Amino acid sequence: MRPDILNPLFVEVGALEGVGPKLKKPLDKLGLSRIRDVAYHLPDRFVTRRAVENLDEASVGEQVVVALTPTEHKSSAGRGPYRVLAQDAVGNICSLTYFGRASYSAKKLLPVGEKRWVAGRIDQYGQMLQIVHPDHVLEQSDDSLQRLCEPVYALSEGLTQPRVAGLVSQALDRLPDLPEWIEPSLFNAEGWPAWSDALKLAHKGEHESARDRLAYDELLANSLALLLVRADNRQRKGQPLHGDGHLRDKLQLPYSLTGAQARSVKEIEGDLAQQAPMLRLLQGDVGAGKTVVALMAMLAAVEAGKQAALLAPTEILARQHFETLRTMAQPTGVEVAILTGRDKGKARESILMGLMDGSIDIIIGTHAIFQDTVTYKDLALVVIDEQHRFGVAQRLMLANKGKQTPHTLAMTATPIPRTLTLAQYGEMDVSRLDEMPPGRQPIDTRVVAQERFADVADGVARHIAGGQQAYWVCPMVRENENEDIAAAEARYAGLKERFGDDVVLVHGQLKPELKDAAMERFASGQAKLLVATTVIEVGVDVPAATLMVIEQAERFGLAQLHQLRGRVGRGSEKSVCLLLRGGALSETGRERLALMRQTQDGFLLAEEDLRLRGGGELLGTRQSGDTPFRVATLEQITQLLPKAHDDAKILMERDGGLDSPRGKAARILLYLFERDWGVQMLRGG
């Protein structure tokens, strides 16, 4: 249960003054549903203004506070701006310009002949200075002068900066007095403020120390929760699995395992033989052979008389795994089946019966394989593919599906920098596939200007005419009115005019049956060109596809470009990846594309991605910025995470765990950052 001391922070945001149903909607869009969320809605930046006596003291582009007296109101015909002409103390004229509905408030705020203090940015409009949508218009100078350093918050439609600032102020007034959870010597060495002081300072200005302390809290909560999961896992009773190798010996692989594959198989065998359930992450670069290692692990479980399951994040990936594993396992006689949310009626009943009576040895599917209605005879191993798409809480639900806690092997094709592995997988042991299987040819990667679009299309035509297949990837599904970004639907329509039925379209918003039908046509070779969004970035395996075109490649992270490139080069034919770049290329974008030409080492690219992205997303595959952390930036993660991990270990191993005085404070921290799944791991937590 959440500690009572935190209850004021978890009250709904409607408890704040001025928040009604109308305001709740835009707040919800920002994820601000509780008072805690508002308190942690930290400013994106701060506007620093200078108070000036008159406009002669100000520069164009500068943020100022100045006293102005309105002299004339001028409205434009149609949708034109509403202008209020005003003069300063020495007679300089400035236009206060408003657009849309904001013009109504201008009439009330700026009566002719009455002095007002105006805060905003000075711009040039023809020969006249102007302030567009002043941030503040006040009768007295005191309040505006207090805002010389003002926070700028992320907004959604229906919110204004003053409104959000007012809600934040109310939330900060409700902060409880919490005990300190940071190890004392570290707290003193860093010189960090106390928790409530840090939150207040972070909203007032560029207080690096306060921001670092808040980021550290989040990283400590995450590290501690993962350590608790790991400790609980070691106490659980699992099933030691001792496969005798008779099924694995029947596999007819066309090549020998790489050294990295053989090492990983041995590490997994060692884990499976233990009483404590395995909790291991298998990191493999694109094409490094994770599937073979996973099959070896699952066959070892079947050799021991048990069942194994493979969980995939999407139906496309589940069906592809099913075809690949069923073909590979055919010589062993092992029964492999698939179960997804689309399976209904008698087919579904047959699969459920096979899992219950044990006639199905290996099941592959989406989250449907862990629904309450699915019962296993003796599930002993779970393989989770594309681990980053499943949270810790989802991993924990698997423990209820076996007679005893199943062994877990998580896999990711996203190479993760070593410095960040702790943030995502601190509760797991890690195996790395850092070698390529023999016979994989390097992919010829070229950067091409968007202006050469016609040449690229001609090249695709020649490629298809030669009997080969190609991918064409766009950054989004459909056009955005405000941005010139290639959209898959529009590109598909254009290419279909030229190539007819040889073209198919796949994106995340398509109905599953349409998506599967398109993938089936492409995988079988009936379609020659697959136009897609990044939905194909993982798992899609069509060896005959040897050309990849990525439009506006500068918009993707290095890790994601590497994943997409990995869809080709999977057969014996030479493959090409064309990175189409837009005209406005930043220095970072230029360096990113140059690195793609220079190397195909995913782990190296992951480290470089981390360096180039700075405060961006945690992983290149997370273009939306979806990371496990809301407070900590990428720089803070790399700098503070090792300290947080060590601090969590000290608490658990030296300072008496969550039952000690500091541990009780740390328990509050876990609930504060909603890592309470870590607390649930404790008996009676």
C-alpha positions as CSV (number, residue, x, y, z in Angstrom):
1,M,0.0,0.0,0.0
2,R,1.1,3.5,-0.8
3,P,2.4,5.3,2.4
4,D,-0.2,7.8,3.7
5,I,2.4,10.6,3.6
6,L,2.2,10.5,-0.2
7,N,-1.6,10.7,-0.4
8,P,-1.7,14.5,-0.9
9,L,0.5,14.1,-4.1
10,F,-1.7,11.4,-5.6
11,V,-5.0,13.4,-5.3
12,E,-6.6,14.1,-8.7
13,V,-5.6,17.4,-10.4
14,G,-9.3,18.5,-10.1
15,A,-8.6,19.2,-6.4
16,L,-6.5,22.3,-7.5
17,E,-8.3,25.6,-7.6
18,G,-9.6,26.5,-11.1
19,V,-9.4,23.0,-12.6
20,G,-12.8,21.9,-13.9
21,P,-13.8,19.4,-16.6
22,K,-12.8,21.8,-19.4
23,L,-9.3,22.2,-18.1
24,K,-8.8,18.5,-17.2
25,K,-8.8,17.5,-20.9
26,P,-5.6,19.4,-21.9
27,L,-4.0,18.5,-18.6
28,D,-4.7,14.8,-19.3
29,K,-3.0,15.2,-22.8
30,L,0.2,16.2,-21.0
31,G,-0.1,13.3,-18.5
32,L,-1.0,15.7,-15.6
33,S,-3.8,13.8,-13.9
34,R,-2.6,14.1,-10.3
35,I,-1.0,16.7,-8.2
36,R,2.3,14.8,-8.2
37,D,2.4,15.0,-12.0
38,V,1.9,18.8,-11.9
39,A,4.7,19.2,-9.4
40,Y,7.1,17.1,-11.6
41,H,6.0,19.0,-14.8
42,L,9.4,20.7,-15.0
43,P,10.0,23.7,-17.3
44,D,11.5,23.0,-20.7
45,R,13.5,26.3,-20.4
46,F,13.4,29.7,-18.8
47,V,12.8,33.1,-20.4
48,T,15.1,35.7,-18.9
49,R,13.8,39.3,-19.4
50,R,15.4,42.6,-18.9
51,A,13.5,45.6,-17.5
52,V,14.1,48.7,-19.7
53,E,13.1,52.3,-19.3
54,N,12.3,52.7,-23.0
55,L,12.6,50.8,-26.3
56,D,15.9,52.5,-27.3
57,E,17.5,50.3,-24.6
58,A,16.2,47.1,-26.1
59,S,17.5,45.0,-29.0
60,V,15.5,43.1,-31.6
61,G,15.0,39.5,-30.4
62,E,15.4,40.4,-26.7
63,Q,12.9,39.5,-24.0
64,V,12.0,42.7,-22.0
65,V,9.7,44.3,-19.6
66,V,8.8,47.9,-20.5
67,A,6.1,50.5,-19.6
68,L,3.9,51.3,-22.7
69,T,0.9,53.6,-23.1
70,P,-1.7,52.5,-25.8
71,T,-2.5,55.2,-28.3
72,E,-4.6,53.4,-31.0
73,H,-6.4,50.1,-31.6
74,K,-6.4,48.8,-35.3
75,S,-8.3,45.8,-36.4
76,S,-7.6,44.2,-39.8
77,A,-10.1,42.8,-42.3
78,G,-10.7,39.0,-42.4
79,R,-8.1,37.0,-40.5
80,G,-5.5,39.7,-40.3
81,P,-3.9,40.7,-36.9
82,Y,-5.3,43.0,-34.3
83,R,-2.7,45.7,-33.5
84,V,-2.5,48.0,-30.5
85,L,-0.1,50.9,-31.1
86,A,1.6,52.0,-27.9
87,Q,4.4,54.4,-27.0
88,D,7.1,54.3,-24.4
89,A,8.3,57.0,-22.0
90,V,10.3,58.9,-24.7
91,G,7.6,58.5,-27.5
92,N,8.9,55.5,-29.4
93,I,5.9,53.6,-31.0
94,C,5.6,49.8,-30.7
95,S,2.9,47.5,-32.1
96,L,1.4,45.0,-29.7
97,T,0.1,42.4,-32.1
98,Y,-2.6,39.7,-31.5
99,F,-4.0,37.0,-33.7
100,G,-7.3,35.0,-33.5
101,R,-9.3,35.0,-30.3
102,A,-6.5,36.7,-28.4
103,S,-7.6,40.0,-29.9
104,Y,-10.7,40.1,-27.7
105,S,-8.6,40.2,-24.5
106,A,-6.4,42.9,-26.0
107,K,-9.3,45.4,-26.0
108,K,-9.7,45.0,-22.3
109,L,-6.1,44.7,-21.3
110,L,-4.9,47.8,-23.2
111,P,-7.2,50.7,-22.8
112,V,-6.1,53.8,-24.8
113,G,-4.2,56.4,-22.7
114,E,-3.5,54.1,-19.6
115,K,0.0,53.0,-18.9
116,R,0.7,49.2,-18.8
117,W,3.7,47.1,-18.0
118,V,4.3,44.8,-21.0
119,A,6.5,41.7,-21.0
120,G,7.5,39.9,-24.2
121,R,9.9,39.6,-27.1
122,I,10.9,42.6,-29.2
123,D,10.6,41.9,-33.0
124,Q,10.9,44.1,-36.1
125,Y,7.8,44.6,-38.4
126,G,8.8,46.7,-41.3
127,Q,10.1,49.9,-39.8
128,M,8.3,49.4,-36.5
129,L,9.1,47.4,-33.4
130,Q,6.4,45.0,-32.3
131,I,5.7,42.5,-29.5
132,V,3.5,39.5,-30.8
133,H,1.1,38.1,-28.1
134,P,2.8,39.8,-25.1
135,D,3.4,37.3,-22.3
136,H,2.1,39.7,-19.6
137,V,0.2,43.0,-19.5
138,L,-0.1,44.4,-16.0
139,E,-1.2,47.7,-14.4
140,Q,1.6,47.6,-11.8
141,S,5.3,46.8,-12.4
142,D,5.8,44.7,-9.4
143,D,4.3,41.4,-10.6
144,S,5.9,41.6,-14.0
145,L,9.3,42.5,-12.6
146,Q,9.1,39.3,-10.5
147,R,8.9,37.4,-13.7
148,L,12.2,38.5,-15.1
149,C,13.2,34.8,-15.0
150,E,10.1,32.9,-16.0
151,P,9.6,29.1,-16.6
152,V,8.4,27.9,-20.0
153,Y,6.3,24.7,-19.8
154,A,5.2,22.2,-22.3
155,L,1.5,23.0,-23.2
156,S,-1.4,21.4,-25.0
157,E,-4.3,23.3,-26.6
158,G,-6.4,25.0,-24.1
159,L,-3.5,25.8,-21.7
160,T,-1.4,28.9,-21.2
161,Q,1.9,29.5,-19.5
162,P,0.3,31.6,-16.7
163,R,-2.3,28.9,-16.1
164,V,0.2,26.1,-15.9
165,A,2.5,28.2,-13.7
166,G,-0.4,28.9,-11.3
167,L,-1.2,25.1,-11.1
168,V,2.4,24.3,-10.4
169,S,2.5,26.9,-7.6
170,Q,-0.5,25.3,-6.0
171,A,1.0,21.8,-6.3
172,L,4.3,22.9,-4.8
173,D,2.4,24.4,-1.8
174,R,1.1,20.8,-1.1
175,L,4.4,19.1,-1.0
176,P,4.7,16.9,2.2
177,D,7.9,16.8,4.3
178,L,9.5,13.5,3.2
179,P,12.5,11.8,4.9
180,E,15.8,11.6,3.0
181,W,16.5,8.4,1.0
182,I,19.9,9.2,-0.5
183,E,23.0,7.7,1.2
184,P,24.2,10.5,3.6
185,S,27.8,10.7,2.5
186,L,26.8,10.9,-1.2
187,F,24.1,13.5,-0.4
188,N,26.7,15.7,1.4
189,A,29.4,15.2,-1.2
190,E,27.1,16.3,-4.0
191,G,25.7,19.2,-2.1
192,W,22.2,18.6,-3.3
193,P,19.1,20.3,-1.8
194,A,16.5,18.4,0.1
195,W,13.7,16.9,-2.0
196,S,11.0,19.6,-1.6
197,D,13.6,22.4,-2.0
198,A,14.9,20.8,-5.2
199,L,11.4,20.6,-6.7
200,K,10.7,24.3,-5.9
201,L,14.1,25.4,-7.2
202,A,13.7,23.5,-10.4
203,H,10.7,25.6,-11.3
204,K,12.4,28.9,-10.5
205,G,15.5,28.9,-12.7
206,E,18.4,27.0,-14.1
207,H,19.3,25.2,-10.9
208,E,21.5,22.4,-12.1
209,S,22.0,20.9,-8.7
210,A,18.2,20.7,-8.0
211,R,17.6,19.1,-11.4
212,D,20.3,16.6,-10.8
213,R,18.9,15.6,-7.4
214,L,15.4,15.1,-8.9
215,A,16.9,13.0,-11.7
216,Y,18.9,11.0,-9.2
217,D,15.8,10.2,-7.2
218,E,14.1,8.7,-10.3
219,L,17.2,6.7,-11.2
220,L,17.6,5.4,-7.6
221,A,13.9,4.3,-7.6
222,N,14.4,2.5,-10.8
223,S,17.7,0.8,-9.7
224,L,16.2,-0.2,-6.4
225,A,13.1,-1.7,-8.0
226,L,15.2,-3.7,-10.4
227,L,17.4,-5.0,-7.6
228,L,14.3,-6.1,-5.6
229,V,13.0,-8.0,-8.7
230,R,16.4,-9.7,-9.0
231,A,16.6,-10.6,-5.3
232,D,13.1,-11.9,-5.4
233,N,13.8,-14.0,-8.5
234,R,16.7,-15.6,-6.7
235,Q,14.5,-16.6,-3.8
236,R,11.8,-18.1,-6.1
237,K,11.6,-21.8,-6.6
238,G,12.1,-22.7,-10.3
239,Q,12.6,-26.0,-12.1
240,P,16.2,-27.0,-12.9
241,L,16.2,-28.1,-16.5
242,H,18.8,-30.6,-17.7
243,G,18.3,-31.2,-21.4
244,D,20.2,-34.2,-22.7
245,G,20.8,-32.8,-26.2
246,H,18.9,-35.4,-28.2
247,L,16.6,-32.9,-29.9
248,R,19.3,-30.2,-30.5
249,D,21.5,-32.9,-32.1
250,K,18.8,-33.4,-34.8
251,L,18.9,-29.8,-35.9
252,Q,20.2,-29.5,-39.5
253,L,21.7,-26.0,-39.4
254,P,23.4,-24.8,-42.6
255,Y,26.3,-23.4,-40.6
256,S,28.2,-23.8,-37.4
257,L,27.3,-21.6,-34.4
258,T,29.5,-18.5,-34.0
259,G,31.7,-18.2,-31.0
260,A,29.2,-15.6,-29.5
261,Q,26.2,-18.0,-30.1
262,A,28.0,-20.9,-28.6
263,R,29.0,-18.9,-25.5
264,S,25.4,-17.6,-25.1
265,V,24.0,-21.1,-25.4
266,K,26.4,-22.3,-22.7
267,E,25.4,-19.4,-20.4
268,I,21.7,-20.1,-20.9
269,E,22.2,-23.9,-20.2
270,G,24.0,-23.0,-17.0
271,D,21.1,-20.8,-15.9
272,L,18.5,-23.4,-16.8
273,A,20.2,-26.0,-14.6
274,Q,19.8,-23.8,-11.5
275,Q,17.0,-23.9,-9.0
276,A,16.5,-20.1,-9.2
277,P,14.6,-19.1,-12.4
278,M,16.8,-17.7,-15.2
279,L,16.4,-14.0,-15.9
280,R,18.7,-13.3,-18.8
281,L,18.8,-10.8,-21.6
282,L,20.2,-11.8,-25.0
283,Q,21.4,-8.8,-26.9
284,G,22.1,-9.5,-30.6
285,D,23.0,-7.2,-33.4
286,V,20.9,-7.3,-36.5
287,G,21.3,-10.7,-38.1
288,A,23.6,-12.1,-35.3
289,G,21.4,-15.2,-34.9
290,K,19.3,-14.7,-31.8
291,T,16.6,-17.0,-33.1
292,V,18.9,-20.0,-33.3
293,V,20.0,-19.4,-29.7
294,A,16.4,-19.0,-28.6
295,L,15.4,-22.3,-30.3
296,M,18.4,-24.1,-28.6
297,A,17.1,-22.9,-25.2
298,M,13.5,-23.9,-26.0
299,L,14.6,-27.4,-27.2
300,A,16.6,-27.8,-24.0
301,A,13.3,-27.2,-22.0
302,V,11.4,-29.7,-24.2
303,E,14.2,-32.3,-23.8
304,A,13.6,-32.0,-20.0
305,G,9.9,-32.8,-20.6
306,K,8.6,-29.3,-20.3
307,Q,7.0,-26.6,-22.5
308,A,8.4,-23.3,-23.8
309,A,6.7,-20.1,-25.1
310,L,7.9,-17.3,-27.2
311,L,6.2,-13.9,-26.8
312,A,6.4,-11.4,-29.7
313,P,5.3,-7.7,-29.6
314,T,3.4,-7.8,-32.9
315,E,1.4,-10.3,-34.9
316,I,3.6,-9.9,-37.9
317,L,6.7,-10.8,-35.8
318,A,4.9,-13.7,-34.1
319,R,3.8,-15.2,-37.4
320,Q,7.3,-14.8,-38.9
321,H,8.9,-16.5,-35.8
322,F,6.4,-19.3,-36.2
323,E,7.3,-20.0,-39.8
324,T,11.0,-19.8,-39.1
325,L,11.1,-21.9,-35.9
326,R,8.6,-24.5,-37.3
327,T,10.9,-25.0,-40.3
328,M,14.1,-25.1,-38.2
329,A,12.6,-27.5,-35.7
330,Q,11.0,-29.9,-38.2
331,P,13.8,-32.5,-38.1
332,T,13.3,-32.7,-34.3
333,G,9.6,-33.7,-34.4
334,V,8.8,-31.1,-31.8
335,E,5.2,-29.7,-32.0
336,V,5.3,-25.9,-32.6
337,A,2.1,-23.8,-32.6
338,I,1.0,-20.2,-32.8
339,L,-1.7,-18.3,-30.9
340,T,-2.6,-14.6,-31.4
341,G,-5.7,-12.5,-30.6
342,R,-7.0,-13.3,-34.1
343,D,-7.3,-17.0,-33.6
344,K,-10.9,-17.9,-32.9
345,G,-13.3,-20.8,-32.7
346,K,-12.2,-24.4,-33.1
347,A,-8.7,-23.5,-34.2
348,R,-8.2,-21.6,-30.9
349,E,-9.8,-24.4,-28.8
350,S,-7.5,-27.0,-30.4
351,I,-4.4,-24.9,-29.5
352,L,-5.7,-24.4,-25.9
353,M,-6.3,-28.1,-25.5
354,G,-2.8,-28.9,-26.9
355,L,-1.2,-26.6,-24.3
356,M,-3.2,-28.0,-21.5
357,D,-2.5,-31.7,-22.4
358,G,1.1,-31.1,-23.3
359,S,0.9,-32.2,-27.0
360,I,2.1,-28.7,-28.0
361,D,5.8,-28.3,-26.9
362,I,6.5,-24.8,-28.1
363,I,3.9,-22.0,-28.4
364,I,4.6,-18.7,-30.2
365,G,2.4,-15.7,-30.1
366,T,1.5,-12.2,-28.9
367,H,0.4,-11.4,-25.3
368,A,-2.6,-13.7,-26.0
369,I,-0.5,-16.6,-24.9
370,F,-0.6,-15.3,-21.3
371,Q,-4.3,-14.6,-21.0
372,D,-6.2,-16.1,-18.1
373,T,-8.0,-18.6,-20.4
374,V,-4.6,-20.1,-21.5
375,T,-3.4,-23.0,-19.3
376,Y,-0.2,-24.9,-19.7
377,K,0.6,-28.5,-18.7
378,D,4.1,-27.5,-17.6
379,L,5.5,-24.3,-18.8
380,A,9.2,-23.9,-17.8
381,L,10.7,-21.4,-20.2
382,V,9.5,-18.1,-21.6
383,V,11.3,-16.3,-24.4
384,I,10.4,-12.6,-24.8
385,D,11.4,-11.0,-28.1
386,E,12.0,-7.3,-28.5
387,Q,12.2,-7.0,-24.7
388,H,12.1,-3.2,-24.7
389,R,8.4,-3.3,-25.8
390,F,7.4,-5.0,-22.6
391,G,7.6,-3.5,-19.1
392,V,8.8,-5.2,-15.9
393,A,5.3,-5.6,-14.7
394,Q,4.4,-7.5,-17.9
395,R,7.4,-9.8,-17.3
396,L,6.3,-10.5,-13.8
397,M,2.9,-11.8,-14.8
398,L,4.6,-14.7,-16.6
399,A,5.5,-16.1,-13.1
400,N,1.9,-17.3,-12.7
401,K,1.8,-19.5,-15.8
402,G,4.0,-22.3,-14.8
403,K,3.7,-24.9,-11.9
404,Q,6.8,-23.1,-10.7
405,T,8.2,-19.8,-11.8
406,P,9.4,-20.2,-15.5
407,H,12.9,-19.4,-16.7
408,T,12.9,-16.2,-18.7
409,L,15.1,-15.4,-21.7
410,A,14.5,-11.8,-23.0
411,M,15.9,-10.8,-26.4
412,T,16.5,-7.5,-28.1
413,A,17.8,-6.7,-31.6
414,T,18.5,-3.1,-30.4
415,P,22.1,-2.9,-29.4
416,I,22.2,-0.9,-26.1
417,P,25.2,1.1,-24.9
418,R,26.7,-0.6,-21.9
419,T,26.2,2.6,-19.9
420,L,22.4,2.3,-20.4
421,T,21.9,-1.5,-19.9
422,L,21.5,-0.9,-16.2
423,A,18.7,1.5,-16.7
424,Q,16.6,-0.9,-18.7
425,Y,17.7,-4.4,-17.5
426,G,19.3,-3.9,-14.1
427,E,17.6,-7.1,-12.8
428,M,19.0,-9.3,-15.6
429,D,22.2,-11.1,-16.5
430,V,23.3,-10.2,-20.1
431,S,24.6,-12.2,-23.0
432,R,25.8,-10.4,-26.1
433,L,25.9,-11.7,-29.7
434,D,28.6,-9.5,-31.1
435,E,29.7,-11.7,-34.1
436,M,28.0,-12.2,-37.4
437,P,27.3,-15.7,-38.8
438,P,29.6,-16.6,-41.8
439,G,28.4,-15.7,-45.3
440,R,26.6,-12.4,-44.4
441,Q,27.7,-9.8,-46.9
442,P,28.3,-6.2,-45.9
443,I,25.5,-3.9,-47.0
444,D,26.5,-1.2,-49.5
445,T,25.1,2.0,-47.8
446,R,24.9,5.2,-49.8
447,V,23.5,8.7,-49.0
448,V,21.4,10.3,-51.8
449,A,19.9,13.8,-52.0
450,Q,16.1,13.9,-52.1
451,E,16.4,15.9,-55.4
452,R,17.6,12.6,-57.0
453,F,14.2,11.0,-56.2
454,A,13.5,10.2,-59.9
455,D,16.9,8.5,-60.3
456,V,16.2,6.4,-57.1
457,A,12.7,5.4,-58.5
458,D,14.4,4.4,-61.8
459,G,16.9,2.3,-59.8
460,V,14.1,0.5,-58.0
461,A,12.4,-0.2,-61.3
462,R,15.6,-1.8,-62.6
463,H,16.0,-3.8,-59.4
464,I,12.5,-5.1,-59.7
465,A,12.9,-5.9,-63.4
466,G,15.9,-8.0,-62.4
467,G,13.7,-10.2,-60.3
468,Q,14.6,-8.8,-56.9
469,Q,12.6,-7.2,-54.1
470,A,12.9,-3.9,-52.2
471,Y,11.6,-2.0,-49.2
472,W,10.7,1.7,-49.3
473,V,10.4,3.3,-45.8
474,C,8.8,6.6,-44.9
475,P,8.8,8.5,-41.6
476,M,5.1,8.7,-41.1
477,V,1.7,7.2,-42.2
478,R,0.1,10.3,-43.8
479,E,1.0,13.8,-44.6
480,N,1.0,16.5,-41.9
481,E,-0.3,19.9,-43.1
482,N,2.5,21.8,-41.2
483,E,5.4,19.6,-42.2
484,D,6.9,18.4,-45.5
485,I,7.5,14.8,-44.4
486,A,7.3,11.8,-46.7
487,A,4.2,9.8,-45.8
488,A,3.8,6.1,-46.6
489,E,0.2,6.3,-47.9
490,A,1.1,9.1,-50.4
491,R,4.3,7.4,-51.5
492,Y,2.5,4.1,-51.9
493,A,-0.1,5.8,-54.2
494,G,2.6,7.3,-56.3
495,L,4.7,4.2,-56.6
496,K,1.5,2.1,-57.3
497,E,0.9,4.2,-60.4
498,R,4.2,3.2,-61.7
499,F,4.6,-0.4,-60.5
500,G,0.9,-1.5,-60.2
501,D,0.2,-4.7,-58.2
502,D,3.9,-5.2,-57.5
503,V,3.6,-2.7,-54.6
504,V,2.1,-3.4,-51.2
505,L,1.7,-1.1,-48.2
506,V,2.2,-1.9,-44.4
507,H,1.9,0.5,-41.5
508,G,0.8,0.3,-37.9
509,Q,-2.7,1.7,-38.5
510,L,-3.8,-0.9,-41.0
511,K,-6.2,-3.6,-40.0
512,P,-4.3,-6.8,-39.0
513,E,-5.7,-8.9,-41.8
514,L,-4.7,-6.3,-44.4
515,K,-1.2,-6.0,-42.9
516,D,-0.8,-9.8,-42.8
517,A,-2.1,-10.1,-46.4
518,A,0.4,-7.5,-47.6
519,M,3.3,-9.1,-45.8
520,E,2.3,-12.5,-47.1
521,R,2.4,-11.3,-50.7
522,F,5.8,-9.7,-50.2
523,A,7.3,-12.6,-48.3
524,S,6.1,-15.1,-50.9
525,G,7.6,-13.0,-53.7
526,Q,4.2,-12.1,-55.4
527,A,4.8,-8.4,-54.5
528,K,8.2,-6.9,-55.3
529,L,8.1,-3.6,-53.4
530,L,7.0,-3.1,-49.8
531,V,6.2,0.5,-48.8
532,A,6.2,0.9,-45.0
533,T,6.7,2.9,-41.9
534,T,9.1,1.8,-39.2
535,V,6.7,-1.1,-38.3
536,I,9.1,-3.3,-40.2
537,E,12.1,-2.2,-38.2
538,V,12.4,-5.5,-36.3
539,G,12.0,-9.1,-37.2
540,V,10.8,-8.9,-40.8
541,D,12.9,-11.5,-42.7
542,V,12.7,-11.7,-46.5
543,P,16.0,-12.9,-47.8
544,A,15.1,-12.1,-51.4
545,A,14.7,-8.4,-50.5
546,T,18.1,-6.8,-51.3
547,L,17.3,-3.0,-51.6
548,M,16.3,-0.7,-48.8
549,V,15.2,3.0,-49.5
550,I,14.8,5.2,-46.4
551,E,13.3,8.6,-47.1
552,Q,14.3,11.6,-45.0
553,A,16.8,9.4,-43.2
554,E,18.1,12.3,-41.2
555,R,14.9,12.2,-39.2
556,F,15.8,8.8,-37.7
557,G,18.1,7.9,-34.9
558,L,21.3,5.8,-35.7
559,A,19.9,2.7,-33.9
560,Q,16.7,2.9,-35.9
561,L,18.5,3.4,-39.3
562,H,20.6,0.4,-38.4
563,Q,17.5,-1.7,-37.6
564,L,15.9,-0.8,-40.9
565,R,19.0,-1.5,-42.9
566,G,19.1,-4.9,-41.2
567,R,16.0,-5.9,-43.1
568,V,18.2,-6.4,-46.2
569,G,21.5,-8.4,-46.5
570,R,19.8,-11.5,-45.1
571,G,20.5,-13.7,-48.1
572,S,23.5,-14.5,-50.2
573,E,22.9,-11.7,-52.7
574,K,24.7,-8.3,-52.4
575,S,22.4,-5.7,-50.8
576,V,22.1,-1.9,-51.0
577,C,20.7,0.6,-48.6
578,L,19.9,4.1,-50.0
579,L,19.5,6.9,-47.4
580,L,17.5,9.7,-49.0
581,R,18.3,13.0,-47.2
582,G,16.4,16.3,-47.2
583,G,18.0,19.6,-48.0
584,A,18.2,21.1,-44.5
585,L,20.7,18.8,-42.9
586,S,22.0,19.7,-39.5
587,E,25.6,18.9,-38.5
588,T,24.4,16.1,-36.3
589,G,22.3,14.7,-39.1
590,R,25.3,14.8,-41.4
591,E,27.5,13.0,-38.9
592,R,24.8,10.4,-38.3
593,L,24.5,9.5,-42.0
594,A,28.3,9.5,-42.4
595,L,28.5,6.9,-39.6
596,M,25.9,4.7,-41.3
597,R,28.2,4.6,-44.4
598,Q,31.3,3.8,-42.3
599,T,30.2,0.9,-40.1
600,Q,27.7,-1.8,-39.6
601,D,28.6,-2.6,-36.0
602,G,25.3,-2.0,-34.2
603,F,27.0,-1.7,-30.7
604,L,29.4,1.0,-32.0
605,L,26.4,2.8,-33.6
606,A,24.5,2.6,-30.3
607,E,27.4,4.3,-28.5
608,E,27.6,7.0,-31.1
609,D,23.9,7.5,-31.1
610,L,24.1,8.1,-27.4
611,R,26.9,10.7,-28.0
612,L,25.1,12.4,-30.8
613,R,21.6,12.5,-29.3
614,G,22.6,14.2,-26.0
615,G,19.4,15.0,-24.3
616,G,17.2,13.1,-26.8
617,E,15.6,9.7,-26.6
618,L,17.1,6.9,-24.6
619,L,17.2,4.5,-27.6
620,G,17.1,5.2,-31.3
621,T,14.0,3.0,-31.7
622,R,12.1,5.3,-29.5
623,Q,11.5,8.2,-31.8
624,S,8.6,9.5,-29.7
625,G,10.9,10.0,-26.8
626,D,9.2,7.2,-24.9
627,T,11.8,6.3,-22.2
628,P,11.4,4.7,-18.7
629,F,12.3,8.2,-17.3
630,R,10.3,11.4,-17.1
631,V,12.7,13.5,-15.1
632,A,16.2,12.3,-16.0
633,T,17.8,13.4,-19.2
634,L,20.1,11.2,-21.2
635,E,23.2,13.1,-19.9
636,Q,21.9,12.6,-16.3
637,I,21.3,8.9,-16.9
638,T,24.9,8.4,-18.1
639,Q,26.4,10.5,-15.3
640,L,24.2,9.5,-12.3
641,L,22.9,6.0,-13.0
642,P,26.1,4.2,-11.9
643,K,26.0,6.1,-8.6
644,A,22.3,5.3,-8.2
645,H,22.9,1.6,-8.8
646,D,25.7,1.5,-6.3
647,D,23.5,3.4,-3.7
648,A,20.7,0.9,-4.2
649,K,23.2,-2.0,-3.6
650,I,24.5,-0.3,-0.5
651,L,21.0,0.1,0.8
652,M,20.1,-3.6,0.2
653,E,23.5,-5.1,1.2
654,R,24.8,-2.8,4.0
655,D,22.1,-0.6,5.3
656,G,19.4,-3.2,6.2
657,G,17.2,-3.0,3.1
658,L,13.7,-1.5,3.1
659,D,13.2,-2.3,6.8
660,S,16.0,0.1,7.9
661,P,15.3,3.8,8.6
662,R,16.7,4.8,5.2
663,G,15.0,1.8,3.7
664,K,11.6,3.1,4.9
665,A,12.4,6.4,3.2
666,A,13.4,4.5,0.1
667,R,10.1,2.6,0.2
668,I,8.3,6.1,-0.1
669,L,10.6,6.9,-3.0
670,L,9.5,3.7,-4.9
671,Y,5.8,4.7,-4.5
672,L,6.6,8.3,-5.4
673,F,8.0,7.2,-8.8
674,E,5.5,4.3,-9.2
675,R,8.2,1.7,-9.1
676,D,6.1,-0.1,-6.4
677,W,6.2,-3.3,-8.5
678,G,9.6,-3.5,-6.8
679,V,8.0,-3.3,-3.4
680,Q,5.5,-6.0,-4.3
681,M,8.4,-8.3,-4.8
682,L,9.0,-8.3,-1.0
683,R,7.0,-10.8,1.0
684,G,4.2,-8.8,2.4
685,G,5.4,-5.7,0.7
